[in-house]
Amino acid sequence: MSFCIEVWGEFACFTRPEMKVERVSYDVPTPSAVRGIFEAILWKPAIQWHVDKIEVLNPIRWTTIRRNEVGSVLSTASVLSTQRAGKGNLALYADEDRQQRASLVLVDVRYRLHAHFERLRQARITPRRGASDVDEDLSAAPETDAKYAAMFERRARRGQCFTQPYLGTREFSCSFRLVEPAELRAPVPADLEGRRDLGFMLFDLDYGPPPHAQPQPCWFRAVMNDGVIHVPRLDSEEVRR
């Protein structure tokens, strides 16, 4: 069963990974960012979300934001050594390590996001849970798709979420609502009519079956037709690694 939610916000930044220092956003949301929005509303270890389609409702507009950021972070090695020694200095003074960064972000965005979930045959071990939690799920009674579908619809209608959904980065939170099946497709802005090739875009990170040493980035060629981007499946030939 497929679901559609409409999200909107003042700013969005779906960062291009090839930009190392300055943050530059893609023109449209990445599938991984869309998946994160659905998981923010309903996340369960027994289901996995798959993005089907992204509809862009507002014209694509940009703005530049400049802000001060801290140029470094505390290393894990220094923290561990301080713990072992029982003494040391772990302070980080922002005034002494401040750097100015520029971000090219999207402004006044609105999207309709389409996705469906699949129930996994066995629960996954993810960073959010340990192996003991997985064992508990495997011993529990099997769940049904209808139960998870009702949970998502109820939460989306009420505006409930496990974590606040955001548009690319956590500082750009968004509002959302459930789009009912009877609602008509939103009109396409004149700026988005026709075909637009957006080039290769980050699809998601493939963690593979456990144990997996490093997640593998996956890419696909994003093409927008009249404001709509159809997203292939992760196992599709259109997705490259």
C-alpha positions in Angstrom: 0.0 0.0 0.0 1.4 3.4 -1.0 1.1 6.6 1.1 1.4 10.2 0.2 2.4 13.0 2.5 2.8 16.7 1.7 5.7 18.5 3.4 6.7 22.1 3.4 9.1 24.5 5.0 10.9 27.8 4.8 14.3 26.3 3.9 15.8 23.0 2.7 19.3 21.7 2.1 19.8 18.2 0.5 23.6 18.4 0.6 25.6 17.3 -2.4 28.3 14.9 -1.0 30.9 16.1 -3.5 31.0 19.6 -1.9 33.5 19.2 0.9 33.5 22.6 2.7 30.5 24.7 1.6 27.0 23.1 1.7 25.3 23.1 -1.6 21.8 21.6 -2.0 20.4 19.3 -4.7 17.5 20.8 -6.7 15.1 18.3 -5.2 15.0 15.9 -2.2 17.1 12.8 -2.3 15.3 9.4 -1.8 17.3 8.9 1.5 16.0 12.3 2.8 12.4 11.3 1.9 12.8 7.9 3.6 14.0 9.7 6.7 10.8 11.8 6.7 8.6 8.7 6.6 10.7 7.0 9.3 10.3 10.1 11.5 6.5 9.6 11.4 6.6 5.8 11.7 9.8 3.7 12.3 9.6 0.1 13.2 12.4 -2.5 12.9 10.1 -4.9 11.1 9.3 -2.6 8.2 11.4 -0.9 5.5 10.3 2.2 3.6 10.7 2.4 -0.2 10.3 5.8 -2.0 8.2 5.7 -5.2 7.8 9.2 -6.4 8.6 12.9 -5.5 6.4 15.7 -6.6 7.7 19.2 -6.6 4.9 21.7 -5.9 6.7 25.0 -5.6 9.2 26.6 -8.1 12.8 25.8 -7.3 14.4 28.9 -5.7 17.7 29.4 -4.0 19.2 31.6 -1.4 22.6 31.9 0.3 23.1 31.7 4.1 26.3 32.7 5.8 26.9 31.7 9.4 29.6 31.1 11.9 30.5 27.5 12.7 33.1 25.7 14.8 36.0 24.6 12.6 36.9 21.4 14.5 35.5 18.7 16.8 36.9 16.8 19.7 38.5 13.5 18.6 37.4 10.2 19.9 41.0 9.3 20.8 41.4 12.4 23.1 38.1 11.6 24.8 39.2 7.9 25.4 42.6 8.9 26.7 41.1 11.4 29.1 38.7 8.8 30.4 41.6 6.3 31.0 43.8 8.9 32.7 41.0 10.4 34.7 42.1 13.9 33.8 42.6 16.2 30.9 41.1 19.1 29.0 38.1 18.3 26.8 37.0 21.9 26.3 36.3 23.3 22.9 36.2 27.2 22.8 34.0 28.4 19.9 35.5 31.9 20.0 38.9 30.6 19.3 37.9 28.2 16.5 35.1 30.0 14.7 34.9 29.9 10.9 32.5 31.4 8.5 30.7 29.1 6.1 28.3 29.7 3.2 25.4 27.4 2.3 23.4 27.4 -0.9 19.9 26.3 0.1 16.4 26.0 -1.3 13.8 28.4 -0.1 10.0 28.1 0.3 9.7 24.5 -0.6 6.7 22.2 -0.8 6.7 18.5 -1.9 4.3 15.6 -2.1 6.2 12.4 -1.3 5.0 8.9 -2.2 6.3 5.8 -0.5 5.3 2.3 0.6 6.7 -0.1 3.2 7.6 -3.8 3.1 7.6 -6.0 6.1 10.9 -7.8 6.6 11.1 -11.5 7.1 13.3 -10.8 10.1 14.0 -7.7 12.0 17.2 -5.8 11.2 20.0 -4.9 13.5 20.4 -1.2 13.0 22.3 1.5 14.9 19.0 2.3 16.7 18.8 -1.2 18.3 20.9 -4.1 19.4 20.9 -7.8 18.8 18.9 -8.6 21.9 16.1 -6.4 20.6 16.1 -8.3 17.4 15.8 -11.6 19.2 12.7 -10.3 21.1 11.0 -9.3 17.8 11.7 -12.7 16.2 10.0 -14.5 19.1 7.0 -12.2 19.0 3.8 -13.0 17.1 3.9 -11.9 13.4 2.4 -8.5 12.6 0.2 -7.6 9.6 0.6 -4.9 7.0 -2.8 -3.5 7.9 -1.7 -2.8 11.4 1.3 -0.8 10.3 -0.7 1.0 7.6 -3.3 2.0 10.2 -0.6 3.2 12.6 1.0 5.4 9.9 -2.3 6.9 8.7 -3.4 7.7 12.3 0.0 9.3 13.2 0.2 11.3 9.9 -3.4 12.6 10.2 -2.8 13.8 13.8 0.6 15.3 13.0 2.4 12.9 15.3 6.0 11.8 14.8 8.8 10.0 16.7 11.3 12.7 15.7 10.7 16.1 14.1 10.9 15.6 10.3 13.4 17.8 8.5 14.3 18.8 5.0 17.9 17.6 4.5 19.4 19.0 7.7 17.9 19.0 11.2 18.0 22.8 11.4 15.4 23.0 8.6 12.4 21.3 10.2 9.2 20.9 8.1 5.5 20.6 8.6 3.6 17.6 7.1 0.1 16.3 6.4 -1.4 13.1 5.0 -2.7 13.4 1.5 -5.9 11.5 1.1 -6.4 9.2 -2.0 -9.4 11.3 -3.2 -7.4 14.5 -3.4 -6.5 15.7 -6.9 -2.9 16.1 -8.0 -1.5 19.5 -7.2 -1.1 21.9 -10.2 2.4 22.0 -11.8 4.1 25.4 -11.7 5.0 26.8 -15.1 8.7 26.8 -14.2 8.6 23.0 -13.7 6.8 22.0 -16.9 8.6 19.8 -19.3 11.6 17.5 -18.9 14.6 18.4 -16.8 17.6 16.1 -16.3 19.0 16.7 -12.8 22.1 14.5 -13.3 23.3 11.8 -10.9 22.0 12.1 -7.4 22.7 10.2 -4.2 20.1 7.5 -3.8 20.9 6.1 -0.4 23.4 4.2 1.6 23.3 0.4 1.2 24.2 -1.3 4.5 23.8 -4.8 3.0 23.3 -7.9 5.1 25.0 -7.8 8.5 27.9 -7.8 9.2 28.8 -5.1 6.8 32.1 -3.1 7.1 31.1 0.1 5.5 27.8 1.3 3.9 28.0 1.7 0.1 26.7 4.9 -1.5 24.2 4.3 -4.3 23.4 6.7 -7.1 20.7 7.2 -9.7 20.0 9.6 -12.6 17.2 11.9 -11.5 14.9 13.1 -14.3 12.0 15.4 -13.5 9.0 15.4 -15.8 6.4 18.1 -15.1 7.6 18.4 -11.6 7.6 14.6 -10.9 10.6 12.3 -10.2 10.0 8.6 -10.3 12.4 6.8 -7.9 13.6 3.3 -8.9 14.1 0.5 -6.4 17.4 0.0 -4.7 17.9 -3.3 -6.5 17.0 -1.8 -9.9 19.6 -1.6 -12.7 19.1 2.2 -12.7 20.8 2.4 -9.3 24.6 2.4 -9.5 27.2 1.6 -6.8 
